[in-house]
């Protein structure tokens, strides 16, 4: 009987351990890994690309400023998304794009689209992505927040409850309702979390923002070691 293979650490956990050890070479990989995830979450929660890019940038600035306070690298993903949730909430309050009522978007996400005909499979893939994106955005916010963290980002029920400051039972109830609404929006098609293959990408990170993040990271690590 073959022995059980040891579980490999998740990429974000390994990168976090390297950062906490003062390894600046892990910095860019960490930024690349989390920036697109935070942007995707914020884009679907806030509803505007401009706001989502600002939320992603502000979240990472706070992450690197406080990274010395992270005691459990295994919990880095839920820690980062808790910061992102708060940043997104603040953005929705102050944004010039913030809707006066609950977001309900039927239009595709704002993207530069190539006007040339796409091959049939590529066109179908884009259509599916647009349908999924619109269905998620049509969820009431309390259900959308749970669905994004639990089914799109793959966080556990416990982690989702902690991030959103909810009980586990409430998270389970809202997730069931969100999944039901998603099935109804998609014509009864049930899709597992792994069936969300797209990830909306933010624009290039401004060099000044990268320098600011790196400076905060180095300052935090110096404070941690003293």
C-alpha positions as semicolon CSV with decimal commas, in nm:
position;residue;x (nm);y (nm);z (nm)
1;X;0,000;0,000;0,000
2;X;0,141;0,329;-0,106
3;X;0,189;0,596;0,156
4;X;-0,027;0,905;0,157
5;X;0,135;1,185;-0,037
6;X;0,192;1,497;0,173
7;X;-0,038;1,782;0,080
8;X;0,139;2,052;-0,112
9;X;0,103;2,404;0,030
10;X;-0,119;2,637;-0,170
11;X;0,075;2,889;-0,381
12;X;-0,049;3,188;-0,181
13;X;0,056;3,021;0,145
14;X;0,405;2,946;0,022
15;X;0,446;3,300;-0,114
16;X;0,328;3,443;0,217
17;X;0,579;3,237;0,410
18;X;0,853;3,365;0,183
19;X;0,740;3,724;0,232
20;X;0,726;3,688;0,609
21;X;1,079;3,550;0,594
22;X;1,183;3,873;0,421
23;X;1,216;3,728;0,071
24;X;1,139;4,022;-0,159
25;X;1,162;3,796;-0,464
26;X;0,814;3,663;-0,374
27;X;0,667;4,015;-0,385
28;X;0,575;4,037;-0,754
29;X;0,432;3,685;-0,762
30;X;0,215;3,764;-0,460
31;X;0,091;4,086;-0,622
32;X;0,013;3,911;-0,951
33;X;-0,169;3,628;-0,774
34;X;-0,391;3,839;-0,553
35;X;-0,443;4,154;-0,760
36;X;-0,650;3,979;-1,028
37;X;-0,852;3,793;-0,764
38;X;-0,929;4,108;-0,567
39;X;-1,012;4,294;-0,887
40;X;-1,254;4,021;-0,996
41;X;-1,428;4,018;-0,658
42;X;-1,448;4,399;-0,644
43;X;-1,560;4,433;-1,007
44;X;-1,858;4,205;-0,943
45;X;-1,936;4,365;-0,606
46;X;-1,876;4,734;-0,688
47;X;-1,994;4,717;-1,048
48;X;-1,733;4,946;-1,206
49;X;-1,387;4,872;-1,343
50;X;-1,245;5,201;-1,212
51;X;-1,365;5,130;-0,860
52;X;-1,244;4,769;-0,872
53;X;-0,894;4,871;-0,976
54;X;-0,878;5,122;-0,691
55;X;-1,005;4,863;-0,442
56;X;-0,744;4,612;-0,557
57;X;-0,468;4,869;-0,520
58;X;-0,586;4,994;-0,178
59;X;-0,628;4,638;-0,053
60;X;-0,273;4,538;-0,146
61;X;-0,132;4,857;0,005
62;X;-0,300;4,766;0,336
63;X;-0,190;4,404;0,304
64;X;0,176;4,495;0,272
65;X;0,147;4,760;0,541
66;X;0,010;4,503;0,789
67;X;0,168;4,181;0,667
68;X;0,387;4,161;0,977
69;X;0,064;4,117;1,178
70;X;-0,033;3,799;0,993
71;X;0,037;3,512;1,231
72;X;-0,103;3,224;1,024
73;X;0,013;3,211;0,659
74;X;-0,244;2,937;0,595
75;X;-0,517;3,197;0,649
76;X;-0,372;3,459;0,413
77;X;-0,648;3,429;0,153
78;X;-0,932;3,493;0,397
79;X;-0,726;3,770;0,559
80;X;-0,671;3,944;0,225
81;X;-1,037;3,916;0,126
82;X;-1,149;4,056;0,459
83;X;-0,942;4,365;0,383
84;X;-1,084;4,368;0,027
85;X;-1,441;4,345;0,158
86;X;-1,389;4,651;0,379
87;X;-1,219;4,844;0,098
88;X;-1,502;4,758;-0,140
89;X;-1,763;4,867;0,115
90;X;-1,590;5,203;0,158
91;X;-1,560;5,244;-0,218
92;X;-1,931;5,184;-0,270
93;X;-2,007;5,462;-0,022
94;X;-1,789;5,725;-0,184
95;X;-1,778;5,626;-0,551
96;X;-1,926;5,857;-0,812
97;X;-2,039;5,537;-0,983
98;X;-2,219;5,395;-0,680
99;X;-2,578;5,307;-0,770
100;X;-2,867;5,453;-0,571
101;X;-3,029;5,109;-0,569
102;X;-2,914;4,750;-0,597
103;X;-2,700;4,678;-0,902
104;X;-2,875;4,492;-1,182
105;X;-2,660;4,475;-1,490
106;X;-2,771;4,298;-1,806
107;X;-2,496;4,444;-2,021
108;X;-2,159;4,272;-2,063
109;X;-1,868;4,384;-1,850
110;X;-1,683;4,688;-1,979
111;X;-1,408;4,550;-2,196
112;X;-1,240;4,645;-2,521
113;X;-1,382;4,394;-2,765
114;X;-1,229;4,290;-3,093
115;X;-1,482;4,354;-3,372
116;X;-1,343;4,069;-3,583
117;X;-1,553;3,750;-3,593
118;X;-1,450;3,496;-3,331
119;X;-1,438;3,123;-3,398
120;X;-1,758;2,954;-3,285
121;X;-1,610;2,795;-2,971
122;X;-1,448;3,122;-2,865
123;X;-1,772;3,310;-2,925
124;X;-1,963;3,057;-2,714
125;X;-1,704;3,085;-2,438
126;X;-1,739;3,465;-2,431
127;X;-2,117;3,432;-2,430
128;X;-2,102;3,193;-2,134
129;X;-1,872;3,428;-1,944
130;X;-2,106;3,719;-2,005
131;X;-2,404;3,514;-1,888
132;X;-2,225;3,405;-1,572
133;X;-2,104;3,756;-1,499
134;X;-2,450;3,904;-1,550
135;X;-2,611;3,633;-1,335
136;X;-2,369;3,703;-1,050
137;X;-2,423;4,077;-1,073
138;X;-2,800;4,025;-1,065
139;X;-2,776;3,852;-0,728
140;X;-2,883;4,073;-0,436
141;X;-2,570;4,195;-0,260
142;X;-2,607;3,979;0,051
143;X;-2,615;3,666;-0,165
144;X;-2,356;3,787;-0,415
145;X;-2,101;3,848;-0,139
146;X;-2,135;3,490;-0,012
147;X;-2,139;3,337;-0,360
148;X;-1,825;3,519;-0,474
149;X;-1,620;3,419;-0,171
150;X;-1,750;3,065;-0,138
151;X;-1,804;2,942;-0,495
152;X;-1,589;3,169;-0,711
153;X;-1,287;3,217;-0,482
154;X;-1,320;2,876;-0,318
155;X;-1,302;2,990;0,044
156;X;-1,448;2,761;0,308
157;X;-1,782;2,822;0,474
158;X;-1,601;2,909;0,797
159;X;-1,368;3,156;0,621
160;X;-1,660;3,318;0,439
161;X;-1,850;3,355;0,766
162;X;-1,546;3,517;0,929
163;X;-1,489;3,761;0,643
164;X;-1,852;3,870;0,625
165;X;-1,907;3,861;1,002
166;X;-2,193;3,614;0,969
167;X;-2,281;3,288;1,137
168;X;-2,202;2,965;0,953
169;X;-2,574;2,884;0,930
170;X;-2,648;3,220;0,765
171;X;-2,367;3,164;0,512
172;X;-2,503;2,819;0,427
173;X;-2,857;2,955;0,385
174;X;-2,749;3,246;0,167
175;X;-2,525;3,023;-0,043
176;X;-2,811;2,780;-0,113
177;X;-3,035;3,070;-0,216
178;X;-2,761;3,224;-0,430
179;X;-2,702;2,894;-0,609
180;X;-3,075;2,856;-0,669
181;X;-3,097;3,208;-0,815
182;X;-2,794;3,136;-1,032
183;X;-2,955;2,820;-1,168
184;X;-3,273;3,013;-1,244
185;X;-3,077;3,290;-1,418
186;X;-2,883;3,037;-1,625
187;X;-3,189;2,846;-1,733
188;X;-3,165;2,566;-1,479
189;X;-2,802;2,485;-1,553
190;X;-2,607;2,407;-1,237
191;X;-2,238;2,488;-1,253
192;X;-1,982;2,390;-0,989
193;X;-1,732;2,642;-0,858
194;X;-1,461;2,506;-1,090
195;X;-1,679;2,599;-1,387
196;X;-1,601;2,970;-1,350
197;X;-1,289;2,975;-1,571
198;X;-1,277;3,343;-1,657
199;X;-1,102;3,611;-1,458
200;X;-1,147;3,975;-1,553
201;X;-0,806;4,135;-1,552
202;X;-0,716;4,481;-1,420
203;X;-0,507;4,724;-1,617
204;X;-0,130;4,752;-1,562
205;X;-0,027;4,834;-1,207
206;X;0,105;5,192;-1,195
207;X;0,480;5,190;-1,115
208;X;0,429;5,438;-0,831
209;X;0,176;5,201;-0,669
210;X;0,417;4,908;-0,694
211;X;0,692;5,115;-0,533
212;X;0,453;5,219;-0,254
213;X;0,356;4,855;-0,190
214;X;0,718;4,740;-0,187
215;X;0,814;5,022;0,050
216;X;0,536;4,931;0,291
217;X;0,632;4,563;0,274
218;X;0,996;4,634;0,356
219;X;0,900;4,867;0,640
220;X;0,664;4,604;0,786
221;X;0,929;4,330;0,769
222;X;1,186;4,555;0,938
223;X;0,934;4,624;1,217
224;X;0,861;4,250;1,246
225;X;1,228;4,168;1,294
226;X;1,287;4,430;1,563
